[in-house]
């Protein structure tokens, strides 16, 4: 009984003769989530009052629960809509949602846009020889490296199956070269560590002129073309190496 008395307002017991309180547990499903304490209400004797009170409390709790469920569902939908499920980095939808704000911020900082396009080499071979789970690890490993190398404000995107896009803002060409050097160094370290399937990646980039005339889509297309030039060069170099007699 003492625990119920603790629910009453401090100093309320014995304050006035005839004071009375009704303590009702409040339930949600099968759980007691609290108590409702009512005292000295003139219509308390009316059973309808208590009935309406309990119904309103249940209705309010139900609405809160529905809102919580809705918020959770929306968060999950947004996660799936804006982030790549395999790697956890942004997808194309997230890219275009962030792009306008990124462009504006770059111009305020007197920087120009630059796009780096990364394409994994040999994913089909990894899938064919070691299975698609190994291919997924191959994709995730590259995403992890790019996540480490990116600057906080950059937009990192899984653009396709084995393609990644990084949108950044730079002041000079050397910053792009430094970016590529960091990625290539991390790839070398990963391969030297023997933690997984050795990575190979082709990289292309594009950059606005100081006048900032190019749209982001143009820069993406340019970086994509430059990446494929790099990939063809690597294949040609590999064939020539194989043809050289021992």
C-alpha positions, -999 to +999 in steps of 0.1 A: +000+000+000+029+023+007+039+025-029+005+039-039+007+065-012+040+077-027+020+086-058+000+113-040+010+149-040+035+157-011+016+166+021-018+158+007-027+130+032-047+143+061-046+178+049-084+182+048-111+160+061-129+143+033-101+145+007-101+115-015-080+102-044-084+075-070-053+059-084-056+041-117-029+021-135-023+031-171-017+002-195-003-001-230-010-036-243-001-058-213+023-034-197+017-010-169+034+022-180+023+045-152-005+057-130-032+084-131-040+101-098-073+121-095-084+138-063-114+159-051-130+161-085-168+168-081-178+145-110-155+117-100-185+097-088-198+097-123-187+064-139-188+080-174-161+105-164-137+076-156-147+058-187-140+088-210-108+095-191-094+060-196-105+060-233-087+093-239-056+082-222-055+050-243-062+070-275-033+094-267-009+066-259-020+048-291-013+080-312+022+084-296+030+048-304+018+052-340+039+083-344+070+065-331+064+036-355+059+060-384+091+079-376+110+046-374+096+034-407+104+068-424+140+066-411+144+031-426+129+042-459+152+073-460+181+050-453+173+027-481+165+056-505+196+076-498+223+051-489+237+020-507+227-011-488+259-031-495+285-004-487+267+021-465+279+051-486+256+074-506+237+063-536+227+084-567+196+097-551+216+111-522+241+126-546+215+147-564+198+157-532+231+171-519+245+185-551+230+219-553+240+228-517+275+215-523+279+236-555+267+267-536+291+261-507+321+255-531+315+288-548+313+307-515+347+292-506+360+303-540+367+267-550+359+248-581+342+214-584+362+183-592+349+148-598+369+115-593+355+084-609+367+050-596+360+017-613+371-017-599+391-039-622+383-076-625+351-078-605+336-102-630+366-125-625+363-123-587+326-133-590+332-161-614+362-176-596+354-170-559+316-163-559+294-133-554+300-131-517+337-125-525+326-100-551+306-081-524+336-080-501+357-067-530+332-039-535+330-031-498+368-030-494+371-003-520+342+017-505+360+015-471+392+028-486+374+057-503+355+065-471+389+068-452+404+090-480+375+114-484+373+148-468+343+153-445+325+177-468+329+155-499+301+134-514+311+098-519+287+077-540+284+041-551+275+051-587+271+016-601+279-020-595+316-015-592+318+022-598+323+050-572+321+087-576+336+113-554+326+150-557+349+175-540+358+211-541+394+222-548+416+252-552+442+237-575+450+207-597+475+194-572+447+187-547+433+161-571+467+145-576+471+143-538+437+126-536+446+100-561+479+094-544+462+088-511+437+063-526+465+044-545+486+043-514+457+028-494+450+002-521+487-008-520+486-011-482+454-032-484+469-055-509+502-058-489+482-067-458+467-098-475+433-091-458+412-100-488+411-102-526+438-078-539+422-046-552+428-030-586+411+002-595+410+026-625+407+063-618+395+092-639+389+128-629+376+161-642+377+196-629+360+229-635+379+258-649+382+289-627+351+303-644+331+274-632+312+270-664+306+232-663+276+215-647+281+186-623+266+161-648+292+172-674+320+167-650+308+132-641+306+123-678+342+137-684+356+118-654+338+086-666+355+089-700+389+096-685+385+066-662+378+043-692+409+057-710+429+047-680+413+013-679+421+007-716+457+019-711+461-006-683+447-035-704+470-025-733+500-024-710+491-057-695+489-074-730+522-060-740+538-073-708+524-108-715+538-107-750+574-099-740+595-131-741+610-143-709 
